[in-house]
Amino acid sequence: MEDVYLSILKKYWGYDQFRGIQRDIIESIGRGEDTLGLMPTGGGKSITFQVPALAQEGICIVVTPLIALMKDQVINLRKRGIKAAAVYSGLSREEIIVTLENCIFGDYKFLYVSPERLSSDIFQTKVIHMPVSFLTVDEAHCISQWGYDFRPSYTRIAEIRNLFPHIPILALTATATPEVVKDIQHQLRFRKENAFRMSFSRKNLAYIVRNTEDKKGELIHILRSVQGSAIVYSRSRKNALEISSILSEVGFTATYYHAGLNDAEKDVRQHQWQDDKIRVMSATNAFGMGIDKPDVRLVIHMDPPDSIEAYFQEAGRAGRDGKKAYAVLLYQKYDHTRLIKRISDTFLDKNEIRKVYEHLCYYFQMAMGDGYNVTREFNMDEFCRNFKHFPVQTESALHILERAGYIEYKEEQDSVSRLHFLLKREELYRIHEVDAETENLILWILRSYGGLFSDYVFIDERRLSTLSGLTTDRIYQILLNLSQARILHYIPRKKIPYITFLCKRIDARRLVFPPEIYDIRKKKFKERVEAILHYAEETDFCRSKVLLHYFGEKDSAECGQCDICLKRKNKDNIEKDFAAISSRILDILGDRQEHYISEMIFPGFSRKAIAQVLHQMIEEEFISLSDGKLLLS
C-alpha cells in the first residue's frame, strides 16, 4: 500500500523520511484525534500540519500570531504549487472578504489567520461555508494562563469548535512546562489528552553564562572569537540601538530591530541580516519569531529575560542547521536586583492599578457610567507624562485590567501610510534627475490615487508593489528619498495602541481582581523569575540539564559543552594531571637522594603544569627544596 504521507513529503519538500515525532503527530491528526505536539525550535513543526492537510479534503485553518511567519509560509507553499492565503491586521475589509471567499470557492488548502480575526464578524460569517479539515494552533502555549506568554485573544480559539464540533485540533509549541501542556489541552477542549513530546535537547548548542561587569567589552570579545551570523538581545529599544552603534564603531556590520519600527523598516533590516549583508542583529524580543535563518552561530543576551521559556525560545534560534552554535547569557549582580524588581513592576499593588484605571478615565474624559464599548487611541508617553506614571508599570496595569475584563488593550494596531506631493503637478513633470524605478513608482502613484497635490492621501505599499513590480522595501526607500528631497511628504504606517472600555466606567474602588487574574499569576511569575535566576547563578549543574529539567525532562544527560561542564572537565583534567605528575616526582625521589629541579621533565606535560605540582607538593611538605635540589620529606 502506498505511503500517502511519505509521497507528499517527497513530492513537495523533497525529503525521504520524517524527523523525530513528525510521523506520530501526522498520523494522530490524520486519524481525527486532537493532538498536541511539543517540538523544539527548528524541529520541523510546519511539516506536521502541512502534510496531513494535503492528504485529505478541505482547508486547514492555521492560527498564529506571527504575521512574518504567515507571509513566509504562504509564499513558500505557493512556490510549491499549493494554494494558501492569510488574513492579518493591515489588510482592508475588501481584501479580507476576497481572501475568505477565495477559501470558500477556490479549493485552497491553507488559511493562516491571527487569533484576533477568529472572533470577527466577517470571519465567523464566512468560515462556516468552508470545508475545514482541521484547525492548527501554533504557539499554543499562548492559550494557557500559566504560560509565560499568555494572550487573551487565544482564549477565543476554542469557540471555533462550536462551529465545527467534529474537526480535530492540532496544537503546536516549542516551550511548555508539564503544567502548561495539561492546560493547553484543557483550554482547547481536547476530547482526551494526547501529547507527543520530542526532547528539547540541542546537542549542537552550547549554553554559556558569562559573569562580567563589562558586558559590552565581553560582547565584542565573543563576537571576535566566534565567527558567523549573530543575534544580540537587549531588554530595551534604547539599548538595542546603542549596542548596534557600538558594534558598528568597532568594525562589525550591525543593525537594530524593535517593535517601534514600522513594517517597511523591519523588513529592510531583517532581509539585510538574513542575506548576510549585516552580521549582527541587535534587537529586543520583538525580533526572531517566525524568522527562518538556520546558520545563526551566536545568540547573546545582554540581559536575562523574565523566564526560562523566553530564554530557551530566543537562545534556540542559534544553530538550527545542526552545526555548532553558542547561546551566551551575560550576567552581573545588578541583574538579580533588576529581575526581582520586575515582579513588583509587573504586578503593581492593586491600589496602584486602580489609580491607573481612574487616570485612564480622566485621560479620555470618561464620565461615571459612560464608556461601554468605546475605543480610543492611546498615547502612552502623553498619559505617563500627564499623570506622573512610569511606562513599564502602566503597561503592566493595563494588561491586568484587560485580563480582569475591564478594558481591551491593543498594543499594535496598524495605521495606514499617507502621502502628499509638495510640488505642484506641473513642477513634478520637470523633474528629470531620478532613476527609472523612481519615475515608474511616481507614475503608478499618480495613476492610482487622486487629490495628492491638495492634501494627504492614504496609500498601500503592497498594492503599489503589485502594480509597479518593485518590492515594498524598495518602495519604502524611494518614498523616503523623495520625502528628503522635498518632492513629497511620506508618513509610513506605524503601530498605534488602542484601548476599548468593555464595561461602563465604575468607581475605581469597586474594581475586582480575582486570584486567577492577580494572586496566582503573580506567584507563577515569581516562580519563573526565580527559575531564570537559578539558571544564571548555578555553578554546579550542567546548563542544559537545568533547562531540560524545567521542561519536565528529568533524566537528561550532561551536555559536556556548557561552561559548567567544561569547567568540571578542566578541573578533572587538572586533577588527573596532578596525580600523574606527582606520582612521577615521587618515583624519582623515592631513592631518598637529592635531585635537581631540572630533572623533573615529563613528556606530555607542560613545564607550567609540572611547576604548579612541585609548588603545591612543597607547600604541603610532601617534598622539600634546598639550593635548587628536591628531597622527599
Secondary structure, DSSP 8 states (H G I E B T S, - for coil): ---HHHHHHHHHH--SS--TTHHHHHHHHHTT--EEEE--TTS-HHHHHHHHHHTSSSEEEEE-S-HHHHHHHHHHHHHTT--EEEE-TT--HHHHHHHHHHHHHS--SEEEE-HHHHTSHHHHHHHTTS-EEEEEESSGGGG-TTSTT--GGGGGGGGHHHH-TTS-EEEEES---HHHHHHHHHHTT-SS--EEE-----TTEEEEEEE-S-HHHHHHHHHHHS-SEEEEE-SSHHHHHHHHHHHHHTT--EEEE-TTS-HHHHHHHHHHHHTTSSSEEEE-TTS-TT---TTEEEEEESS--SSHHHHHHHHTTS-TTSS-EEEEEEE-HHHHHHHHHHHHHHS--HHHHHHHHHHHHHHTT--TT--TT-EEE--HHHHHHHHT--HHHHHHHHHHHHHTTSEEEEEEEE---EEEE-S-HHHHTT---S-HHHHHHHHHHHHH-S-TTTS-EE--HHHHHHHH---HHHHHHHHHHHHHTTSEEEE---EEEEEEESS----GGG----TTTTHHHHHHHHHHHHHHHHHHH--SS-HHHHHHHHTT-TT----S-SHHHHHHHHHHHHHHHHHHHHHHHHHHHTTS--EEGGG---TTS-HHHHHHHHHHHHHTTSEEEETTEEEE-
